Amino acid sequence: MNTDLCVSPISAFKDNYIWAIHTQTHAVIVDPGDARPVWTFLQKKHLQLSAILITHHHHDHVGGIADLVGRHPAPVYGPATEVIPCRSIAVQEGNTIELKELALTMHVLEVPGHTAGHIAYYTDGMLFCGDTLFGCGCGRLFEGTPEQMHASLTKLANLPRDSEVYCAHEYTLNNIAFALTVEPRNPDLLARAVADQNRIARDEPTLPSTIGLELATNPFLRCQISQVQDYARQASDHPLRSVTEVFAVLRTLKNDFN
């Protein structure tokens, strides 16, 4: 891994994170929904835009692309099965992306569920997963099925446990509150609640997380755990015959959670 590499969050809208993967001279931007904070960051750090990586087509992830490449042309990578503005290179599962200025190779993973063509990017222990996996949560199913999303989350859960998780929204505290209704006595979850509350109090992001932390605390990755299954069964009006059905119940409950 390039030891000079940094990953920095760029805040946008109410709770989005646009991620900048950068050296001292070049930056790759992930999911720029808004160009303005990106340009501010690039100018402040004296960085040249090298590429843009897009996980899915929602406007809060693609809205800044045209302005960015209009000011400084750069390749735009995005999912092959979705309409992505200004996309120059369509990618899908199994493709690799060589980011030469960063000495970095990205691997493309297809993770449908939030949207039908959602993808993630993985490299050297870093996962950029858009709205598929969140800190202690997962994305809503706008276009996919519970089966697709559960399979996508399982794919991400099988990455190395020390992989850092860079998702696109600061939803962690709300997700933890829901997770505590599912597993109120989970010691890892209780510790995470305190740690992440302290981070927010210090005006720090709760991200990146790690795959290991998500496996220990995220109910959507714990559908095989008996306490999680018991919670889902009690909330359901019919028997649950698989972990996918457990996941579907949890996702429906989270949709209505405040």
C-alpha positions as CSV (number, residue, x, y, z in Angstrom):
1,M,0.0,0.0,0.0
2,N,1.1,3.5,-0.7
3,T,2.2,4.8,2.7
4,D,1.8,8.4,1.6
5,L,-2.0,7.8,1.0
6,C,-4.6,9.6,3.1
7,V,-8.4,9.3,3.1
8,S,-10.3,12.4,4.1
9,P,-14.0,13.0,4.6
10,I,-15.6,16.0,2.8
11,S,-19.0,16.9,4.4
12,A,-21.9,17.6,2.1
13,F,-25.6,18.3,2.5
14,K,-27.0,17.3,5.9
15,D,-25.1,14.1,6.5
16,N,-23.2,12.9,3.4
17,Y,-19.5,12.1,3.3
18,I,-17.7,12.5,0.0
19,W,-14.4,10.7,0.4
20,A,-11.1,12.0,-1.0
21,I,-8.4,9.4,-1.4
22,H,-5.2,11.4,-1.9
23,T,-1.5,11.9,-1.7
24,Q,0.2,15.2,-1.3
25,T,-0.4,16.0,-5.0
26,H,-3.4,14.0,-6.4
27,A,-6.9,13.0,-5.3
28,V,-9.5,10.5,-6.3
29,I,-13.0,11.6,-5.2
30,V,-15.7,9.1,-4.3
31,D,-19.4,10.0,-4.8
32,P,-19.3,13.8,-5.2
33,G,-22.9,14.8,-4.8
34,D,-21.9,18.4,-4.5
35,A,-18.9,20.0,-6.3
36,R,-18.5,23.0,-4.0
37,P,-17.0,21.4,-0.9
38,V,-14.9,19.2,-3.1
39,W,-13.3,22.2,-4.9
40,T,-12.8,23.9,-1.6
41,F,-10.9,20.8,-0.3
42,L,-8.8,20.4,-3.4
43,Q,-7.8,24.0,-3.5
44,K,-7.0,24.1,0.2
45,K,-4.8,21.0,-0.1
46,H,-3.4,22.0,-3.5
47,L,-4.5,18.7,-5.0
48,Q,-5.1,17.7,-8.6
49,L,-8.3,15.8,-9.4
50,S,-7.2,12.4,-10.9
51,A,-10.4,10.4,-11.0
52,I,-14.0,10.1,-9.7
53,L,-15.5,6.8,-8.4
54,I,-19.3,6.5,-8.3
55,T,-21.1,3.7,-6.4
56,H,-24.7,4.4,-7.6
57,H,-26.9,6.8,-9.4
58,H,-28.7,8.8,-6.6
59,H,-28.3,12.5,-7.0
60,D,-26.6,13.1,-3.6
61,H,-23.8,10.9,-5.0
62,V,-23.5,12.2,-8.6
63,G,-24.8,15.8,-8.5
64,G,-21.3,17.4,-8.5
65,I,-19.7,15.3,-11.3
66,A,-20.5,17.6,-14.2
67,D,-19.1,20.7,-12.5
68,L,-15.9,18.9,-11.3
69,V,-15.0,17.4,-14.7
70,G,-16.0,20.6,-16.4
71,R,-13.4,22.4,-14.5
72,H,-10.8,19.7,-14.6
73,P,-11.3,16.7,-17.0
74,A,-10.8,13.4,-15.2
75,P,-12.1,9.8,-15.8
76,V,-15.4,9.0,-14.1
77,Y,-15.9,5.4,-13.1
78,G,-19.4,4.1,-12.4
79,P,-21.7,1.1,-12.4
80,A,-22.3,-0.4,-15.9
81,T,-26.0,-1.0,-15.3
82,E,-26.9,2.5,-14.1
83,V,-27.2,5.9,-15.7
84,I,-24.3,7.9,-14.4
85,P,-23.8,11.5,-15.6
86,C,-20.5,12.1,-17.4
87,R,-19.4,8.5,-16.8
88,S,-16.4,7.7,-19.0
89,I,-15.7,4.1,-17.9
90,A,-18.4,1.6,-17.0
91,V,-17.3,-1.0,-14.5
92,Q,-18.7,-4.2,-13.0
93,E,-17.9,-7.1,-10.7
94,G,-14.4,-8.4,-11.3
95,N,-13.0,-5.2,-13.0
96,T,-9.9,-3.5,-11.6
97,I,-9.1,0.2,-11.8
98,E,-5.5,1.3,-11.9
99,L,-5.2,4.7,-10.2
100,K,-1.6,5.4,-11.2
101,E,-1.2,8.7,-9.5
102,L,-2.1,7.1,-6.2
103,A,-0.2,3.8,-6.9
104,L,-3.5,2.1,-6.1
105,T,-5.6,-0.7,-7.6
106,M,-9.3,-0.7,-7.0
107,H,-11.4,-3.9,-7.2
108,V,-15.1,-3.5,-8.2
109,L,-17.7,-5.5,-6.3
110,E,-21.4,-5.6,-7.3
111,V,-23.6,-5.1,-4.3
112,P,-27.2,-4.6,-5.4
113,G,-30.0,-3.9,-3.0
114,H,-30.1,-0.1,-2.3
115,T,-30.1,0.3,-6.0
116,A,-30.2,-2.4,-8.7
117,G,-26.7,-1.7,-10.0
118,H,-24.9,-0.5,-6.9
119,I,-21.2,-1.2,-6.7
120,A,-18.4,-0.9,-4.1
121,Y,-14.7,-0.4,-4.5
122,Y,-12.1,-2.3,-2.4
123,T,-8.4,-1.9,-2.2
124,D,-5.6,-2.5,0.3
125,G,-7.9,-2.9,3.3
126,M,-10.2,0.0,2.4
127,L,-13.9,-0.4,1.3
128,F,-15.9,2.4,-0.3
129,C,-19.4,1.1,-0.2
130,G,-21.7,4.0,-0.8
131,D,-25.1,3.3,0.7
132,T,-24.9,-0.5,1.0
133,L,-23.2,-0.9,4.4
134,F,-23.5,1.9,7.0
135,G,-21.9,2.2,10.4
136,C,-24.1,-0.3,12.4
137,G,-26.7,-0.3,9.6
138,C,-27.4,-0.8,5.9
139,G,-29.1,1.1,3.1
140,R,-32.8,1.1,2.3
141,L,-34.0,-1.2,-0.4
142,F,-35.2,1.3,-3.0
143,E,-34.7,-1.0,-6.0
144,G,-33.4,-4.4,-4.8
145,T,-34.8,-7.3,-2.9
146,P,-34.0,-8.5,0.7
147,E,-32.3,-11.5,-0.9
148,Q,-30.0,-9.2,-3.0
149,M,-29.1,-6.9,-0.1
150,H,-28.5,-9.8,2.3
151,A,-26.2,-11.4,-0.3
152,S,-24.4,-8.1,-0.9
153,L,-23.8,-7.5,2.8
154,T,-22.6,-11.1,3.2
155,K,-20.1,-10.4,0.4
156,L,-18.8,-7.4,2.2
157,A,-18.8,-9.2,5.6
158,N,-16.4,-11.8,4.1
159,L,-13.7,-9.2,3.5
160,P,-10.8,-9.1,5.9
161,R,-12.0,-8.1,9.4
162,D,-9.5,-5.2,9.6
163,S,-10.8,-3.6,6.4
164,E,-11.8,0.0,6.9
165,V,-15.4,0.8,5.9
166,Y,-16.0,4.2,4.2
167,C,-19.7,4.6,3.7
168,A,-21.4,7.7,2.5
169,H,-23.6,9.0,5.4
170,E,-23.3,9.8,9.0
171,Y,-26.1,7.6,10.2
172,T,-24.2,5.7,12.9
173,L,-25.8,7.0,16.1
174,N,-29.3,6.4,14.8
175,N,-28.3,3.0,13.6
176,I,-26.8,2.2,17.0
177,A,-30.0,3.2,18.7
178,F,-31.9,0.7,16.5
179,A,-29.3,-2.0,17.1
180,L,-29.7,-1.6,20.8
181,T,-33.4,-2.5,20.5
182,V,-32.3,-5.7,18.9
183,E,-29.4,-6.6,21.1
184,P,-29.6,-4.4,24.2
185,R,-27.0,-6.5,26.1
186,N,-24.4,-6.8,23.3
187,P,-21.2,-5.6,25.1
188,D,-19.4,-4.6,21.8
189,L,-22.5,-2.6,20.8
190,L,-22.7,-0.9,24.2
191,A,-19.0,0.1,23.9
192,R,-19.5,1.3,20.4
193,A,-22.4,3.5,21.4
194,V,-20.2,5.3,24.0
195,A,-17.3,5.6,21.7
196,D,-19.3,7.0,18.7
197,Q,-21.3,9.4,20.9
198,N,-18.0,10.8,22.1
199,R,-16.8,11.2,18.5
200,I,-19.9,13.1,17.5
201,A,-19.6,15.3,20.7
202,R,-16.0,16.2,19.5
203,D,-17.4,17.0,16.0
204,E,-15.6,14.0,14.6
205,P,-16.9,11.5,12.1
206,T,-17.8,8.0,13.4
207,L,-16.2,6.6,10.2
208,P,-14.3,4.7,9.0
209,S,-15.6,1.6,10.8
210,T,-14.1,-1.8,10.2
211,I,-15.6,-5.0,9.0
212,G,-14.7,-6.6,12.3
213,L,-16.6,-3.9,14.2
214,E,-19.6,-4.3,12.0
215,L,-19.7,-8.1,12.4
216,A,-19.7,-7.5,16.2
217,T,-22.4,-4.8,16.3
218,N,-24.4,-4.4,13.1
219,P,-27.6,-6.4,13.3
220,F,-27.9,-6.6,9.5
221,L,-24.6,-8.6,9.5
222,R,-25.8,-10.7,12.5
223,C,-28.9,-12.3,11.2
224,Q,-27.5,-15.8,12.1
225,I,-27.2,-14.8,15.8
226,S,-29.9,-16.3,18.0
227,Q,-30.8,-13.1,19.9
228,V,-31.2,-11.3,16.6
229,Q,-33.4,-14.0,15.2
230,D,-35.5,-14.1,18.4
231,Y,-36.1,-10.4,18.1
232,A,-37.1,-10.7,14.5
233,R,-39.4,-13.6,15.2
234,Q,-41.2,-11.7,18.0
235,A,-41.7,-8.7,15.7
236,S,-43.0,-10.9,12.8
237,D,-46.5,-12.2,12.2
238,H,-45.3,-15.3,10.5
239,P,-42.5,-17.9,11.0
240,L,-39.1,-17.0,9.7
241,R,-37.4,-19.8,7.8
242,S,-34.1,-18.3,6.8
243,V,-31.6,-15.6,7.7
244,T,-32.8,-13.7,4.6
245,E,-36.3,-13.5,6.1
246,V,-34.7,-12.3,9.4
247,F,-32.9,-9.6,7.5
248,A,-36.1,-8.6,5.7
249,V,-38.0,-8.2,9.0
250,L,-35.1,-6.1,10.5
251,R,-34.9,-3.9,7.4
252,T,-38.7,-3.2,7.6
253,L,-38.5,-2.4,11.3
254,K,-35.6,0.0,10.7
255,N,-37.6,1.8,8.0
256,D,-40.1,2.9,10.6
257,F,-37.5,3.5,13.4
258,N,-37.1,7.1,14.7
